[in-house]
Amino acid sequence: MENRKEKTPAVYYAPDNVSEVLTRRQAAGYLKICLNNIDLLPIPRVRIGRSVRFRKADIDTWLEQTAAKVVLS
């Protein structure tokens, strides 16, 4: 039993063009809002099974567009 091979940790590689992906909790923290409010905002999201993910780049774009609407109004 001492001759067992050590398991190497799994390494996942993502292409360089993939932006950072956030969970609901991380996205809410990034926006500094309540976790329940993240579902009410029209931010693009990706569903993977029952999980919901947000791309940080999409959140930043949404923020810029929303800020532009507020300034123009």
Secondary structure, 3 states (H helix, E strand, C coil): CCCCCCCCCCCCCCCCCCCCEECHHHHHHHHCCCHHHHHCCCCCCEEECCEEEEEHHHHHHHHHHHHHHHHHC
